[in-house]
């Protein structure tokens, strides 16, 4: 045996390196398999792979997200409502269905004994309220009645996301109640004012000063609109001023806990609205270009007298560079006699796009869904639906309107009424005994927002009658759904019946209660008994 027998061969060394490489590769595969298995144990929505690597949202608070987006998003929403017909129509639809003509009021003060309504007190409260709701009394600038102010507030919340209503302790136009309302746009609530409040130590979040429980205690509002600099005279300031929360109603929909400011209801639709508008503009321009038919005079050979042609102005269009005529205008119905070796070439224009309707419908559906309106209502397009689907859409819309109506009453209308009632009693415009000992008794009322007519009147009325007669529903509920009041209806019906009886005019539906009256009338009972006895005697004979 030589020395070479004890040395490792080159083949053995290569084999060992290959085995080590395979071991490392196997270990990596096992690690990758474990990582993949661990990844798929989580929710699919949280997977991070090549298809979702660009989807990295952050867990920020509502205020943190609004702080960087509020002003730009609000401005874009206003621009779309100004210029986009669909956005403008959506705001009009929201305002008309939530407020409509007005939100009716009915005082419901009960008597201390007997459990009946105090009609005299209710009538005085309703009369004073209806008088104050005129624009010369309730509006600080004298431009809005209470109904139009509600429409303004709902429209601003839909577009801007929020609106400010301030109580002004001042009597306007000789009002006996020193109270008026001032509507302030959300731009004046200083969203860039974030610091610790001087004196109180409370945090100020985008212009709203809150306490330890996150209850608003004050609002920092600019005296002038920051975008109204062209018309501010006398050195008008835009430095925010502290106004106590008791003087402010901040109307907004807060979707997240701890949220201080609110976003536009169009926030999820703005990008699509803009893209759809750009697409429509491009289609319109393409259609206009296709309608402008251009033609070319071509020389096929030899000489041409084209340079001698004159335009409709009587002057030849000649290029000053080379003295050659480049353009000739043709009038409608005009024929030109071509010169030798010339021909007319009119290139084919592309027709307007005919595949845009499905794309636009898809865009409009997504936009309508984000705003909370059915597609048919938002796009005013009923050609894609039948009666059943239209009915379902309308019913779904009405459920949404009722939710917004309840929100409006709770957050704006009722607080205004309670403040008005306090002020009216305090300044002796209303005499309500022991009011401040029990203010809730006098502030009890019923608000009557607008309702809607039946979709299929014949079937809907028949089903309502069956439900009421079977005890499954009440007249009050049925009348309320249509925006009416059962007591008002009964009073009007009583007046109609008495008037018809006075003029001896029969009514098709005389709903006066006659059976019960006959049952308690002794003379009617006696007459009916005698008649029955006579009938029995005749039958026996």
C-alpha positions as CSV (number, residue, x, y, z in Angstrom):
1,X,0.0,0.0,0.0
2,X,1.3,3.4,-0.9
3,X,0.7,6.8,0.6
4,X,-1.9,7.6,-2.0
5,X,-4.2,4.9,-0.6
6,X,-4.6,6.9,2.6
7,X,-5.4,10.3,0.9
8,X,-9.1,11.2,0.1
9,X,-9.8,10.9,-3.6
10,X,-11.2,13.8,-5.6
11,X,-14.3,11.7,-6.2
12,X,-15.1,11.3,-2.5
13,X,-14.7,15.1,-1.9
14,X,-17.1,16.0,-4.8
15,X,-19.6,13.5,-3.4
16,X,-19.5,15.0,0.0
17,X,-20.0,18.5,-1.4
18,X,-23.0,17.3,-3.4
19,X,-24.5,15.7,-0.3
20,X,-24.0,18.9,1.7
21,X,-25.6,21.0,-1.0
22,X,-28.7,18.7,-1.2
23,X,-29.0,18.8,2.6
24,X,-29.0,22.6,2.6
25,X,-31.5,22.7,-0.3
26,X,-33.8,20.2,1.6
27,X,-33.6,22.4,4.7
28,X,-34.6,25.5,2.7
29,X,-37.5,23.6,1.2
30,X,-38.7,22.5,4.7
31,X,-38.4,26.1,6.0
32,X,-40.3,27.4,3.0
33,X,-43.0,24.8,3.4
34,X,-43.3,25.7,7.1
35,X,-43.5,29.4,6.2
36,X,-46.1,28.8,3.5
37,X,-48.2,26.6,5.9
38,X,-48.0,29.3,8.5
39,X,-49.0,31.9,6.0
40,X,-52.1,30.1,4.9
41,X,-53.2,29.5,8.5
42,X,-54.1,33.2,8.7
43,X,-57.1,35.0,7.0
44,X,-56.9,35.1,3.2
45,X,-57.6,38.8,3.4
46,X,-54.3,39.2,5.3
47,X,-52.1,37.3,2.9
48,X,-49.0,39.0,1.6
49,X,-47.8,37.6,-1.7
50,X,-47.0,38.9,-5.2
51,X,-50.6,39.8,-5.9
52,X,-51.1,41.8,-2.7
53,X,-47.7,43.2,-2.1
54,X,-48.9,46.7,-3.0
55,X,-51.9,46.5,-0.6
56,X,-50.4,47.8,2.6
57,X,-53.0,49.8,4.6
58,X,-52.1,51.2,8.0
59,X,-54.0,50.9,11.2
60,X,-54.4,54.6,11.8
61,X,-57.2,56.3,13.7
62,X,-60.1,58.1,12.0
63,X,-58.8,61.5,12.9
64,X,-55.3,60.6,11.6
65,X,-56.7,59.6,8.2
66,X,-59.0,62.7,8.0
67,X,-56.2,65.1,9.0
68,X,-54.3,64.5,5.8
69,X,-57.4,64.1,3.5
70,X,-60.2,66.3,4.9
71,X,-59.6,69.6,3.1
72,X,-58.7,68.1,-0.3
73,X,-61.5,65.5,-0.2
74,X,-64.1,68.2,0.7
75,X,-63.0,70.4,-2.1
76,X,-63.1,67.6,-4.6
77,X,-66.6,66.6,-3.5
78,X,-67.8,70.2,-4.0
79,X,-66.2,70.4,-7.4
80,X,-68.0,67.2,-8.5
81,X,-71.3,68.5,-7.2
82,X,-70.8,71.7,-9.1
83,X,-69.8,70.1,-12.4
84,X,-71.0,66.5,-12.5
85,X,-74.7,66.0,-13.2
86,X,-74.9,62.7,-11.4
87,X,-73.3,64.0,-8.2
88,X,-75.6,67.1,-8.3
89,X,-78.6,64.9,-8.8
90,X,-77.6,62.6,-5.9
91,X,-77.5,65.6,-3.5
92,X,-80.9,66.8,-4.7
93,X,-82.3,63.3,-4.3
94,X,-81.0,63.0,-0.7
95,X,-82.4,66.4,0.3
96,X,-85.8,65.9,-1.3
97,X,-86.3,62.5,0.3
98,X,-84.9,63.3,3.7
99,X,-86.5,66.7,4.2
100,X,-88.8,67.4,1.3
101,X,-91.2,70.3,1.9
102,X,-90.7,70.3,5.7
103,X,-90.6,68.2,8.8
104,X,-94.0,68.5,10.5
105,X,-94.4,69.2,14.3
106,X,-97.0,68.1,16.8
107,X,-96.8,68.9,20.4
108,X,-97.7,66.0,22.8
109,X,-98.0,67.6,26.2
110,X,-100.2,65.4,28.4
111,X,-102.5,66.6,31.2
112,X,-101.3,65.9,34.7
113,X,-104.4,63.8,35.3
114,X,-106.5,61.6,33.1
115,X,-103.7,60.7,30.6
116,X,-105.1,62.9,27.9
117,X,-103.5,65.4,25.6
118,X,-103.5,69.0,26.9
119,X,-105.0,70.5,23.7
120,X,-104.8,74.1,24.9
121,X,-101.1,74.0,25.8
122,X,-100.3,72.0,22.6
123,X,-102.0,74.5,20.4
124,X,-100.1,77.4,22.0
125,X,-96.7,75.7,21.6
126,X,-97.4,74.7,18.0
127,X,-98.6,78.3,17.1
128,X,-95.5,79.8,18.7
129,X,-93.2,77.3,17.0
130,X,-94.7,77.7,13.5
131,X,-94.4,81.5,13.9
132,X,-90.7,81.3,14.9
133,X,-89.9,79.0,12.0
134,X,-90.3,81.9,9.5
135,X,-87.1,83.0,8.0
136,X,-87.2,86.5,9.4
137,X,-87.1,85.1,12.9
138,X,-85.2,81.8,13.0
139,X,-82.4,82.6,10.6
140,X,-79.6,85.0,11.7
141,X,-79.1,86.2,8.1
142,X,-82.8,86.2,7.3
143,X,-82.4,84.0,4.2
144,X,-83.7,80.7,5.4
145,X,-86.9,79.4,7.0
146,X,-86.5,76.5,9.3
147,X,-87.5,74.1,6.4
148,X,-85.0,75.5,4.0
149,X,-82.3,75.5,6.7
150,X,-82.9,71.8,7.2
151,X,-82.5,71.3,3.5
152,X,-79.3,73.3,3.5
153,X,-77.9,71.4,6.5
154,X,-78.6,68.0,4.9
155,X,-77.1,69.0,1.6
156,X,-73.9,70.3,3.3
157,X,-73.5,67.1,5.4
158,X,-73.9,65.0,2.2
159,X,-71.2,66.9,0.3
160,X,-68.9,68.2,3.1
161,X,-69.5,65.5,5.6
162,X,-70.4,68.0,8.4
163,X,-72.0,71.3,9.1
164,X,-72.1,73.7,12.0
165,X,-75.2,75.3,13.4
166,X,-74.7,78.0,16.0
167,X,-77.3,79.3,18.4
168,X,-77.4,83.1,18.4
169,X,-78.9,84.7,21.5
170,X,-80.5,87.6,19.6
171,X,-83.9,88.6,18.5
172,X,-84.3,89.4,14.8
173,X,-87.1,91.3,13.1
174,X,-88.9,92.0,16.3
175,X,-89.1,88.4,17.4
176,X,-90.4,87.8,21.0
177,X,-87.9,85.0,21.3
178,X,-84.2,86.0,21.4
179,X,-82.9,83.0,19.5
180,X,-81.8,82.5,15.9
181,X,-79.7,80.0,14.0
182,X,-76.5,80.5,12.0
183,X,-75.3,77.9,9.6
184,X,-71.5,77.7,9.3
185,X,-69.6,75.8,6.7
186,X,-67.2,73.2,8.0
187,X,-64.2,75.1,6.5
188,X,-64.4,77.6,9.4
189,X,-63.9,74.8,12.0
190,X,-60.1,75.0,12.1
191,X,-59.0,71.5,11.0
192,X,-55.3,72.6,11.3
193,X,-55.7,73.7,15.0
194,X,-54.2,70.9,17.0
195,X,-52.8,71.7,20.4
196,X,-53.5,71.9,24.1
197,X,-56.2,74.4,25.0
198,X,-54.9,77.3,27.0
199,X,-56.5,77.5,30.5
200,X,-58.2,74.1,30.4
201,X,-55.4,71.8,29.3
202,X,-57.9,69.9,27.1
203,X,-56.7,68.5,23.8
204,X,-57.8,70.2,20.6
205,X,-58.3,67.8,17.7
206,X,-58.8,69.5,14.3
207,X,-60.6,72.4,15.9
208,X,-62.7,70.5,18.4
209,X,-61.7,70.8,22.1
210,X,-62.6,67.6,24.0
211,X,-62.4,66.6,27.6
212,X,-61.1,63.3,29.1
213,X,-64.2,61.5,28.0
214,X,-63.9,62.8,24.5
215,X,-67.0,65.0,24.9
216,X,-66.8,68.3,23.0
217,X,-66.5,71.2,25.3
218,X,-65.7,73.9,22.8
219,X,-65.2,74.5,19.1
220,X,-62.5,76.7,17.6
221,X,-64.1,78.4,14.7
222,X,-62.7,81.0,12.3
223,X,-64.7,84.2,12.2
224,X,-64.5,84.3,8.4
225,X,-64.4,81.7,5.7
226,X,-60.7,80.9,4.8
227,X,-61.7,80.8,1.1
228,X,-63.5,84.1,1.1
229,X,-60.4,86.3,1.2
230,X,-61.5,88.2,-2.0
231,X,-64.4,89.7,-0.1
232,X,-63.1,90.1,3.4
233,X,-62.7,93.8,4.2
234,X,-61.4,95.6,7.2
235,X,-58.7,93.1,7.9
236,X,-61.1,90.2,8.7
237,X,-59.4,87.5,10.8
238,X,-59.3,83.8,10.1
239,X,-57.7,83.0,13.5
240,X,-59.9,80.5,15.3
241,X,-62.0,81.7,18.2
242,X,-63.2,79.5,21.1
243,X,-67.0,79.0,21.2
244,X,-68.5,76.9,24.0
245,X,-70.1,73.6,22.9
246,X,-73.4,74.8,24.4
247,X,-73.7,77.2,21.5
248,X,-72.9,74.7,18.7
249,X,-74.6,71.8,17.0
250,X,-72.0,69.8,15.1
251,X,-74.1,67.8,12.6
252,X,-72.2,64.8,11.2
253,X,-72.3,61.0,10.9
254,X,-69.5,59.5,12.9
255,X,-68.6,56.0,11.7
256,X,-65.7,55.2,14.0
257,X,-65.1,55.4,17.8
258,X,-63.1,58.5,18.8
259,X,-63.9,60.3,15.5
260,X,-63.9,64.1,15.8
261,X,-64.5,65.2,12.2
262,X,-66.4,63.5,9.4
263,X,-65.9,62.8,5.7
264,X,-68.1,63.5,2.7
265,X,-70.7,60.9,1.9
266,X,-69.1,60.9,-1.6
267,X,-65.7,59.9,-0.4
268,X,-65.7,56.4,-1.8
269,X,-67.2,57.6,-5.1
270,X,-65.1,60.7,-5.9
271,X,-62.4,58.9,-7.8
272,X,-64.8,57.0,-10.0
273,X,-66.9,60.1,-10.6
274,X,-63.8,61.9,-11.8
275,X,-62.7,59.0,-14.0
276,X,-66.1,58.6,-15.5
277,X,-66.3,62.3,-16.3
278,X,-63.0,62.1,-18.0
279,X,-64.1,59.1,-20.0
280,X,-67.3,60.9,-21.1
281,X,-65.3,63.9,-22.1
282,X,-63.0,61.7,-24.2
283,X,-66.1,60.1,-25.9
284,X,-67.7,63.4,-26.6
285,X,-64.5,64.8,-28.2
286,X,-64.1,61.6,-30.3
287,X,-67.7,62.0,-31.5
288,X,-67.1,65.6,-32.4
289,X,-63.9,64.7,-34.3
290,X,-65.8,62.0,-36.1
291,X,-68.5,64.5,-37.1
292,X,-65.9,66.9,-38.6
293,X,-65.4,65.3,-42.0
294,X,-62.1,66.4,-43.6
295,X,-61.2,66.1,-47.2
296,X,-58.0,66.3,-49.2
297,X,-57.5,67.4,-52.8
298,X,-54.9,65.1,-54.3
299,X,-53.0,65.7,-57.5
300,X,-52.7,62.4,-59.4
301,X,-50.2,63.7,-62.0
302,X,-49.3,66.6,-64.2
303,X,-50.0,70.2,-63.3
304,X,-52.9,71.5,-61.2
305,X,-54.7,74.7,-60.9
306,X,-55.4,74.1,-57.2
307,X,-53.4,77.2,-56.3
308,X,-56.0,79.4,-58.1
309,X,-58.9,78.2,-55.9
310,X,-60.3,80.7,-53.5
311,X,-61.9,80.3,-50.0
312,X,-65.4,81.3,-49.0
313,X,-64.0,84.7,-48.1
314,X,-63.0,85.3,-51.7
315,X,-59.3,85.2,-50.9
316,X,-57.0,82.3,-51.8
317,X,-55.4,80.6,-48.8
318,X,-51.8,80.7,-49.6
319,X,-48.9,79.5,-47.5
320,X,-46.5,82.5,-47.3
321,X,-43.5,80.1,-47.1
322,X,-43.8,78.7,-50.6
323,X,-46.8,80.4,-52.0
324,X,-48.9,77.2,-52.3
325,X,-52.5,77.1,-51.3
326,X,-53.0,74.6,-48.4
327,X,-56.6,74.8,-47.3
328,X,-60.0,75.4,-49.0
329,X,-63.3,75.8,-47.1
330,X,-66.4,74.0,-48.4
331,X,-69.9,75.3,-47.6
332,X,-72.8,72.9,-47.1
333,X,-74.4,71.8,-50.3
334,X,-71.6,73.2,-52.4
335,X,-69.9,71.4,-55.3
336,X,-66.5,72.1,-56.6
337,X,-65.4,71.5,-60.2
338,X,-62.1,69.7,-60.0
339,X,-59.2,70.6,-62.2
340,X,-57.5,68.0,-64.4
341,X,-55.3,65.5,-62.5
342,X,-57.1,66.2,-59.2
343,X,-59.3,64.0,-57.0
344,X,-61.0,64.3,-53.5
345,X,-60.0,62.0,-50.7
346,X,-62.2,61.9,-47.6
347,X,-60.7,59.5,-45.0
348,X,-63.1,57.4,-43.0
349,X,-63.8,58.7,-39.5
350,X,-64.1,56.3,-36.6
351,X,-67.7,56.0,-35.4
352,X,-68.6,57.0,-31.8
353,X,-68.0,54.3,-29.3
354,X,-71.0,52.0,-28.9
355,X,-69.6,49.9,-26.1
356,X,-69.6,52.6,-23.5
357,X,-73.1,52.0,-22.1
358,X,-72.2,48.8,-20.2
359,X,-69.1,50.4,-18.8
360,X,-71.0,53.5,-17.7
361,X,-73.7,51.4,-16.0
362,X,-71.1,49.5,-14.1
363,X,-69.4,52.7,-12.9
364,X,-72.8,54.2,-12.0
365,X,-73.8,51.1,-10.0
366,X,-70.7,51.2,-7.9
367,X,-71.0,55.0,-7.3
368,X,-74.7,54.7,-6.4
369,X,-73.9,51.8,-4.0
370,X,-71.2,53.9,-2.2
371,X,-73.6,56.8,-1.7
372,X,-76.5,54.7,-0.6
373,X,-78.9,55.2,-3.4
374,X,-80.3,52.6,-5.8
375,X,-78.9,52.6,-9.3
376,X,-82.2,53.4,-11.0
377,X,-82.8,56.4,-8.8
378,X,-79.2,57.7,-9.0
379,X,-78.8,57.3,-12.7
380,X,-82.4,58.0,-13.5
381,X,-82.3,54.8,-15.6
382,X,-85.4,52.6,-15.3
383,X,-84.8,50.8,-18.6
384,X,-82.8,48.0,-16.9
385,X,-85.5,47.1,-14.4
386,X,-89.0,45.7,-14.2
387,X,-91.8,46.5,-11.8
388,X,-90.6,44.1,-9.1
389,X,-87.0,45.1,-9.1
390,X,-88.0,48.8,-9.2
391,X,-90.3,48.2,-6.2
392,X,-87.5,46.5,-4.2
393,X,-85.1,49.4,-5.0
394,X,-87.6,52.0,-3.9
395,X,-88.4,50.2,-0.7
396,X,-84.6,49.8,0.0
397,X,-84.1,53.5,-0.7
398,X,-87.0,54.4,1.7
399,X,-85.5,52.4,4.5
400,X,-82.3,54.4,4.0
401,X,-84.2,57.7,4.0
402,X,-86.0,56.8,7.2
403,X,-82.7,56.1,9.0
404,X,-81.3,59.5,7.9
405,X,-84.6,61.2,8.9
406,X,-84.3,59.7,12.4
407,X,-80.7,60.8,12.6
408,X,-81.6,64.3,11.6
409,X,-84.4,64.6,14.2
410,X,-82.3,63.3,17.0
411,X,-79.2,65.3,16.3
412,X,-80.6,68.6,14.9
413,X,-84.3,69.2,15.0
414,X,-85.1,68.0,18.6
415,X,-82.1,69.9,20.2
416,X,-83.1,73.1,18.4
417,X,-86.7,72.7,19.6
418,X,-85.6,72.1,23.2
419,X,-83.4,75.2,23.1
420,X,-86.2,77.2,21.5
421,X,-88.7,76.1,24.2
422,X,-86.3,77.0,27.0
423,X,-85.7,80.4,25.6
424,X,-89.4,81.0,24.9
425,X,-90.4,80.2,28.5
426,X,-87.4,82.1,29.9
427,X,-88.4,85.3,28.1
428,X,-92.1,84.9,28.8
429,X,-93.0,84.3,25.1
430,X,-94.8,81.1,26.4
431,X,-96.5,80.7,29.7
432,X,-96.0,77.0,30.8
433,X,-96.5,76.4,34.5
434,X,-93.7,74.7,36.3
435,X,-91.8,74.3,33.1
436,X,-88.3,74.2,34.6
437,X,-89.4,71.7,37.2
438,X,-90.4,69.2,34.4
439,X,-89.1,70.4,31.0
440,X,-89.4,66.9,29.4
441,X,-93.2,67.0,29.9
442,X,-93.5,70.1,27.7
443,X,-90.8,69.1,25.2
444,X,-92.6,65.8,24.4
445,X,-93.6,66.0,20.7
446,X,-93.9,64.1,17.5
447,X,-91.9,65.0,14.4
448,X,-93.5,64.0,11.1
449,X,-90.9,63.7,8.3
450,X,-92.1,63.3,4.8
451,X,-93.5,60.0,3.7
452,X,-94.0,58.4,0.3
453,X,-97.0,57.4,-1.7
454,X,-97.8,53.7,-2.3
455,X,-95.9,52.1,-5.1
456,X,-98.9,50.0,-6.3
457,X,-101.9,51.9,-4.7
458,X,-104.6,49.3,-5.3
459,X,-102.7,46.3,-3.9
460,X,-101.0,48.3,-1.2
461,X,-104.3,49.7,0.1
462,X,-105.9,46.3,0.0
463,X,-103.0,44.7,2.0
464,X,-103.1,47.6,4.5
465,X,-106.8,47.1,5.1
466,X,-106.4,43.4,5.6
467,X,-103.5,44.0,8.0
468,X,-105.5,46.5,10.1
469,X,-108.6,44.4,10.1
470,X,-106.7,41.3,11.2
471,X,-105.0,43.3,14.0
472,X,-101.5,42.9,12.5
473,X,-101.1,46.6,12.0
474,X,-102.6,49.9,13.1
475,X,-104.1,52.9,11.2
476,X,-101.5,55.1,13.0
477,X,-98.6,53.1,11.5
478,X,-100.1,53.0,8.0
479,X,-100.8,56.7,8.0
480,X,-97.4,57.6,9.4
481,X,-95.7,55.7,6.7
482,X,-97.3,58.0,4.1
483,X,-96.2,61.1,6.1
484,X,-99.5,61.8,7.7
485,X,-100.9,61.9,11.2
486,X,-103.9,59.9,12.3
487,X,-105.3,62.6,14.5
488,X,-105.1,65.2,11.7
489,X,-106.7,62.8,9.3
490,X,-109.6,62.1,11.6
491,X,-110.2,65.8,12.2
492,X,-110.1,66.5,8.4
493,X,-112.4,63.5,7.8
494,X,-114.8,64.7,10.4
495,X,-115.0,68.1,8.8
496,X,-115.6,66.6,5.3
497,X,-118.4,64.3,6.6
498,X,-120.1,67.2,8.4
499,X,-119.8,69.4,5.3
500,X,-121.2,66.7,3.0
501,X,-124.1,66.1,5.4
502,X,-124.8,69.9,5.5
503,X,-125.0,70.1,1.7
504,X,-126.7,66.6,1.4
505,X,-123.9,65.2,-0.8
506,X,-123.5,61.5,-0.5
507,X,-119.9,60.2,-0.1
508,X,-118.7,57.0,-1.6
509,X,-116.9,56.1,1.7
510,X,-119.0,57.4,4.6
511,X,-116.8,56.1,7.5
512,X,-119.0,57.6,10.3
513,X,-119.6,55.1,13.1
514,X,-123.4,54.4,12.9
515,X,-123.7,50.8,14.2
516,X,-122.4,51.7,17.7
517,X,-124.7,54.7,17.9
518,X,-127.7,52.6,17.1
519,X,-126.7,50.1,19.7
520,X,-126.8,52.6,22.5
521,X,-129.9,54.5,21.3
522,X,-132.9,53.3,23.2
523,X,-135.4,54.4,20.7
524,X,-133.6,52.7,17.9
525,X,-133.4,49.5,20.0
526,X,-137.2,49.7,20.7
527,X,-138.1,50.3,17.1
528,X,-135.9,47.4,16.0
529,X,-137.5,45.1,18.6
530,X,-141.1,46.1,17.6
531,X,-140.2,45.5,13.9
532,X,-138.8,42.1,14.8
533,X,-141.9,41.1,16.8
534,X,-144.1,42.1,13.9
535,X,-142.1,40.1,11.5
536,X,-142.4,37.0,13.8
537,X,-146.2,37.5,14.1
538,X,-146.6,37.7,10.4
539,X,-144.5,34.6,9.9
540,X,-146.7,32.7,12.4
541,X,-149.9,33.7,10.6
